[in-house]
Amino acid sequence: MKIVIAPDSYKGALSSREIANAIEAGGKKASGCIDIIKVPMADGGEGTVEAMVEATGGSLVYVDVTGPLGDKIHSYYGILGDGETAVIEMAAASGLPLVPMEKRNPLYTTTYGTGELIRHAIENGCKKLIIGIGGSATNDGGMGMAQALGIRFLDKYGNVLGFGGKVLEEIQEIDMSNRIPFIKNTEILVACDVTNPLCGPRGASYVFGPQKGATPQIVEQLDKGLENFSSVIFEQLNVAIKDLPGAGAAGGLGGGLVAFLGAALESGIQIMIRASRLEEKIKEADLVITGEGKTDEQTLFGKVPFGVAQIAKKYDVPVICLSGALSDGSEKLYDHGVTALFSVVNRDMSLAEAMNNTYELVKSASENILRLYVKSSNSF
């Protein structure tokens, strides 16, 4: 019996690799006749680098960059097994967890460090970049990222502007003359799992700004800034990003990557499926096990269990979704390739207790599920 294990991380508890290991351990206790293939997954957010490096036999590169508050931090990116594709998580350089709660204000945070990771990867010889843009602390439209690549932003007096969303309203000119030259020879894919436009009620500032520390007044200021930003980009670069689906991801970094690097926005799970060759592995499998920290109606919008189940459905392979928690709407996955849904929580417990014991909970749930599955399979 061949089982493919392809989970996302349980965010805040265990990485996708650790979850896959726990499911494998439970499977081995259930039966010694199971052939297990582990394919840790991600959808562009936390854990994307680790999952893709693991899936392709790649390696990590460590580098010091500028953090979201302008200080130096230790960061990283991955190089995949082909030796020429880099995978970058913007959260590793410009993520919300890097900013203490009391200092969160997207008027001042910058994506400059993300640009430094991009620059390092290109100068390191990478010909293709995959950039995951979940979990940002920023709302600068990717301006900081562009600045790290040599692009300058000027006000009406010709002064070079600094960092942060606060200066977006002042931009009058974009100077591309010093952009690093290698970008034009680099293929750039952006793993993006939201479709929000750059501006307006569904845009970066209004939807995501408050969780980054923005007050209603700051949200309005940032939205006006991004409106100006997109207008200048359209006038001077002839790139329309204001209403582009996904441009509002990561505080507008999605739009900035399109405008300044010619990047293509794509579903993160689809990028991961291709890079890991998941379809090849699933089509020969008898069972697939996937999962995530919390499965709900949002899972249908391109999250890992949905993407994995879509592949399995093509080959009529049953799928078990094993998650930390199941919420309203999760049952809709039954119509999209998921055979059964399970939570790993086996008794009343606090969230803290569940997160502290995630490995054992996943292992135990996997053992029980696979004991039943193996027994029922052998009965036919």
Order of alpha helices (4+ residues) and beta strands (2+ residues): beta-alpha-beta-alpha-beta-beta-beta-alpha-alpha-beta-alpha-beta-beta-beta-alpha-alpha-alpha-beta-alpha-alpha-beta-beta-alpha-beta-beta-beta-alpha-alpha
